[in-house]
Amino acid sequence: MLKMLSGFFVGLAERWMPDPLVIAIALTMLCFGAAVAFTPFGVLQTVDAWGEGYWSLLRFTAQMILVLALGHVVAHTGPVHRALIWMASFVKSARFAYVGLTLLASVCALVSWGIGLIVPAVLARIIAENCRDRGVRIHFPLLVACGYSGSVVGMQGLSASIPLILNTPNHFLVEQVGLIELEKTIFSPWSMSIVLAIMICLPLALSFSAPDDKDTVEMPKAAPAKKAPPVVSHLGMTPSQWVENTRLVTLALGAFGAVYAVRYFILGGSLHLDSLNMIFVVLGLLFAD
């Protein structure tokens, strides 16, 4: 029954679901129509409000870009890549792969949705290649879906944009809603209980959605996955090349950032988008090869 339902909704999504950008534009048009219909603003006034308000979101836009970019940086550092290869070595069956990857994706997304988008996707390719080489048949499309399933809980995690924005001093809605602590949003009992329930049900649901063996689509053989970040040799480098490639520079800057981040939280600083991004800047600098 579950396989039939998943097949039905996959076909529905492939036929009718447009790209996210199209959905975003459609939602913009919907909000525009609602503003004209249900507020005193006319069409031209609503257009003016949209254009003038567009640039008020630049800081938020930069914060979101950093969450994704820093997640990508941390996910592609040598230590993280080696850890993913090590974790993939424990996968011996398709069901274990689906359940394990879904759980890891959920944990990563709870830490940062930027990490949750990149790390499980990289691990999915490594697992698929390992299993293909060992003769373990894994449905690659489902494995990829497991890798991205962490998005279900990502907006209830530490990088959830709405709670972190509302916990940021002087945020752009502070006059309307004030400052809302994380204890009332991310760390509230109702939110954490929902996350726990999803993390129990989602891996089971995805693992039982796997198709029959005859319908299994494995990872293509022309898609290598274990390529680690390149190691730069310092032999024969000029002084300028050595300075550009040595880890001492990034380690020094990372140490400065680590001291700042630790002092920030010790002195009573709260977790918001800026402080979260600083943590991942530090991790990226310290783990960079």
C-alpha positions as CSV (number, residue, x, y, z in Angstrom):
1,M,0.0,0.0,0.0
2,L,2.8,2.4,1.0
3,K,4.7,1.6,-2.2
4,M,1.6,2.3,-4.3
5,L,1.0,5.6,-2.5
6,S,4.6,6.7,-2.9
7,G,4.5,5.8,-6.6
8,F,1.3,7.8,-7.1
9,F,2.7,10.9,-5.4
10,V,6.0,10.7,-7.3
11,G,4.1,10.6,-10.6
12,L,2.0,13.5,-9.4
13,A,5.0,15.6,-8.4
14,E,6.9,14.8,-11.6
15,R,3.9,15.9,-13.7
16,W,2.6,18.9,-11.9
17,M,5.3,20.3,-9.5
18,P,7.2,23.2,-11.0
19,D,10.6,24.5,-9.9
20,P,10.8,26.4,-6.5
21,L,11.4,29.7,-8.3
22,V,8.0,29.3,-10.1
23,I,6.3,28.6,-6.8
24,A,8.0,31.6,-5.2
25,I,6.8,33.9,-8.0
26,A,3.3,32.4,-7.7
27,L,3.2,33.1,-4.0
28,T,4.3,36.7,-4.7
29,M,1.4,37.1,-7.1
30,L,-1.0,35.6,-4.6
31,C,0.2,38.0,-1.8
32,F,-0.1,40.9,-4.3
33,G,-3.7,40.0,-5.1
34,A,-4.6,39.6,-1.5
35,A,-3.1,43.0,-0.6
36,V,-5.1,44.7,-3.4
37,A,-8.3,42.8,-2.4
38,F,-8.2,43.0,1.3
39,T,-6.2,46.2,2.2
40,P,-6.8,49.9,1.4
41,F,-3.8,49.9,-1.0
42,G,-4.4,50.1,-4.7
43,V,-2.5,48.3,-7.5
44,L,0.1,50.9,-8.0
45,Q,0.6,51.5,-4.3
46,T,1.1,47.8,-3.8
47,V,3.7,47.7,-6.6
48,D,5.5,50.6,-4.9
49,A,5.4,48.9,-1.5
50,W,6.8,45.7,-3.1
51,G,9.6,47.6,-4.8
52,E,10.6,49.7,-1.7
53,G,10.4,46.7,0.7
54,Y,12.5,44.5,-1.6
55,W,15.7,45.9,-0.4
56,S,14.8,45.8,3.3
57,L,15.5,42.1,3.1
58,L,19.1,42.4,2.0
59,R,20.5,41.5,5.4
60,F,18.2,38.5,5.7
61,T,19.1,37.4,2.2
62,A,22.8,37.6,3.0
63,Q,22.3,35.5,6.2
64,M,20.4,32.8,4.2
65,I,23.1,32.7,1.6
66,L,25.8,32.3,4.3
67,V,23.9,29.5,6.0
68,L,23.9,27.5,2.7
69,A,27.4,28.5,1.6
70,L,29.0,27.8,4.9
71,G,27.2,24.5,5.1
72,H,28.7,23.6,1.7
73,V,32.2,24.6,2.9
74,V,32.1,22.6,6.1
75,A,30.6,19.6,4.3
76,H,33.5,19.5,1.7
77,T,36.4,19.8,4.2
78,G,38.7,16.8,4.5
79,P,37.8,15.7,8.0
80,V,34.0,15.7,7.2
81,H,34.5,13.8,3.9
82,R,36.7,11.2,5.6
83,A,34.0,10.8,8.4
84,L,31.3,10.3,5.7
85,I,33.4,7.5,4.0
86,W,33.9,5.9,7.4
87,M,30.1,6.0,8.2
88,A,29.2,4.6,4.7
89,S,31.4,1.6,5.4
90,F,28.9,0.3,8.0
91,V,26.0,0.1,5.5
92,K,25.4,-3.6,4.7
93,S,21.8,-3.5,3.4
94,A,19.4,-1.3,1.6
95,R,17.0,-0.8,4.5
96,F,19.9,0.1,6.8
97,A,21.0,2.7,4.2
98,Y,17.5,4.3,4.0
99,V,16.9,4.4,7.8
100,G,20.5,5.5,8.7
101,L,20.7,8.2,6.0
102,T,17.3,9.6,6.9
103,L,18.3,9.8,10.6
104,L,21.6,11.5,9.7
105,A,19.8,13.9,7.4
106,S,17.4,14.9,10.2
107,V,20.2,15.5,12.7
108,C,22.3,17.5,10.2
109,A,19.2,19.6,9.3
110,L,18.5,20.3,12.9
111,V,22.1,21.6,13.3
112,S,21.9,23.7,10.1
113,W,19.7,23.4,7.1
114,G,22.8,24.3,5.0
115,I,24.6,21.3,6.4
116,G,21.4,19.2,6.0
117,L,21.3,20.0,2.3
118,I,24.9,19.1,1.5
119,V,26.3,16.4,3.9
120,P,23.5,13.8,3.4
121,A,23.6,14.3,-0.3
122,V,27.3,13.6,-0.4
123,L,26.9,10.6,1.9
124,A,24.1,9.2,-0.3
125,R,26.5,9.1,-3.3
126,I,29.2,7.4,-1.2
127,I,26.7,4.8,0.1
128,A,25.3,4.1,-3.3
129,E,28.8,3.6,-4.8
130,N,29.9,1.3,-1.9
131,C,26.7,-0.8,-2.2
132,R,26.9,-1.0,-6.0
133,D,30.5,-2.2,-5.8
134,R,29.5,-4.8,-3.1
135,G,26.5,-6.0,-5.1
136,V,23.9,-4.6,-2.6
137,R,21.0,-3.3,-4.7
138,I,19.8,0.1,-3.5
139,H,17.1,2.3,-5.2
140,F,19.2,5.4,-5.8
141,P,16.3,7.8,-6.3
142,L,14.9,6.8,-2.9
143,L,18.3,7.1,-1.3
144,V,18.6,10.6,-2.6
145,A,15.1,11.4,-1.2
146,C,16.3,10.1,2.2
147,G,19.3,12.4,2.0
148,Y,17.1,15.4,1.5
149,S,14.4,14.3,3.9
150,G,16.0,16.2,6.7
151,S,14.3,19.3,5.3
152,V,11.1,18.1,7.0
153,V,12.6,19.0,10.4
154,G,15.1,21.6,9.3
155,M,12.9,24.6,10.0
156,Q,12.5,23.4,13.6
157,G,16.3,23.2,14.2
158,L,19.0,25.6,15.2
159,S,19.2,27.4,11.9
160,A,15.4,27.8,11.5
161,S,15.2,31.3,10.0
162,I,12.0,32.5,11.6
163,P,12.8,31.7,15.2
164,L,16.4,33.0,14.9
165,I,15.2,36.2,13.2
166,L,12.7,36.8,16.0
167,N,15.5,36.2,18.5
168,T,17.8,38.7,16.9
169,P,18.0,42.1,18.6
170,N,16.5,44.9,16.5
171,H,15.2,42.6,13.8
172,F,12.9,44.1,11.1
173,L,9.7,42.9,12.9
174,V,10.7,43.9,16.4
175,E,8.1,46.7,16.5
176,Q,5.3,44.3,15.6
177,V,6.2,41.2,17.6
178,G,9.1,42.1,19.9
179,L,11.9,39.7,20.8
180,I,10.8,36.1,21.1
181,E,13.2,33.7,22.9
182,L,14.2,30.3,21.5
183,E,12.6,28.7,24.5
184,K,9.3,29.6,23.1
185,T,10.0,28.3,19.6
186,I,12.7,25.9,18.8
187,F,13.2,24.5,22.3
188,S,9.6,24.5,23.3
189,P,8.2,21.0,24.4
190,W,5.6,21.0,21.6
191,S,8.2,21.7,18.9
192,M,10.7,19.1,20.2
193,S,8.0,16.4,20.5
194,I,7.0,17.0,16.9
195,V,10.6,16.6,15.8
196,L,11.0,13.4,17.8
197,A,7.8,11.9,16.3
198,I,9.0,12.8,12.8
199,M,12.4,11.3,13.4
200,I,10.8,8.0,14.4
201,C,8.2,7.8,11.7
202,L,10.0,9.2,8.7
203,P,12.9,6.7,8.4
204,L,10.4,3.8,8.7
205,A,8.0,5.3,6.1
206,L,10.8,5.8,3.6
207,S,12.4,2.4,4.2
208,F,9.0,0.7,3.5
209,S,8.5,2.8,0.4
210,A,11.3,1.0,-1.5
211,P,10.3,-0.5,-4.8
212,D,10.5,-4.2,-5.6
213,D,13.9,-5.5,-6.7
214,K,12.9,-5.5,-10.4
215,D,12.0,-1.8,-10.2
216,T,15.2,-0.8,-8.4
217,V,17.3,1.9,-10.1
218,E,20.9,1.8,-9.0
219,M,23.4,4.6,-9.1
220,P,24.9,4.9,-12.6
221,K,28.4,3.4,-12.9
222,A,29.7,6.6,-14.5
223,A,29.0,8.6,-11.4
224,P,32.0,8.4,-9.0
225,A,31.3,9.5,-5.4
226,K,34.4,9.1,-3.3
227,K,36.5,11.9,-4.7
228,A,38.0,13.6,-1.7
229,P,39.1,17.3,-1.6
230,P,42.4,17.6,-3.4
231,V,45.6,17.7,-1.2
232,V,48.0,20.5,-2.2
233,S,51.7,19.6,-2.2
234,H,53.9,22.4,-0.8
235,L,57.0,21.1,-2.6
236,G,58.5,23.6,-5.1
237,M,56.2,26.4,-4.1
238,T,57.3,30.0,-4.1
239,P,57.0,31.9,-0.8
240,S,53.8,33.6,-2.0
241,Q,52.3,30.2,-3.1
242,W,53.2,28.7,0.3
243,V,51.5,31.5,2.2
244,E,48.4,31.1,0.0
245,N,48.2,27.4,0.6
246,T,49.4,26.9,4.1
247,R,46.8,26.0,6.8
248,L,48.5,28.3,9.3
249,V,46.7,31.3,7.9
250,T,43.2,29.8,8.1
251,L,44.0,28.2,11.5
252,A,45.1,31.5,12.9
253,L,41.9,33.3,11.7
254,G,39.8,30.3,12.9
255,A,41.4,30.5,16.3
256,F,40.4,34.2,16.5
257,G,36.9,33.4,15.5
258,A,36.7,30.5,18.0
259,V,37.8,32.7,20.9
260,Y,35.3,35.3,19.9
261,A,32.4,32.8,19.6
262,V,33.2,31.2,23.0
263,R,33.4,34.5,24.7
264,Y,30.2,35.6,23.0
265,F,28.2,32.8,24.5
266,I,30.0,32.9,27.9
267,L,29.1,36.5,28.2
268,G,25.4,35.8,27.6
269,G,25.1,36.1,23.9
270,S,22.1,34.3,22.3
271,L,21.9,32.1,19.3
272,H,20.6,33.9,16.1
273,L,21.5,33.8,12.5
274,D,24.6,36.0,12.8
275,S,26.1,34.0,15.7
276,L,25.2,30.7,14.0
277,N,26.9,31.8,10.8
278,M,30.0,32.8,12.9
279,I,30.2,29.2,14.3
280,F,30.2,27.8,10.8
281,V,32.8,30.4,9.6
282,V,35.1,29.2,12.4
283,L,34.4,25.5,11.6
284,G,35.1,26.1,7.9
285,L,38.4,27.8,8.7
286,L,39.6,25.2,11.2
287,F,38.7,22.2,9.1
288,A,39.8,23.6,5.7
289,D,42.7,21.7,4.1
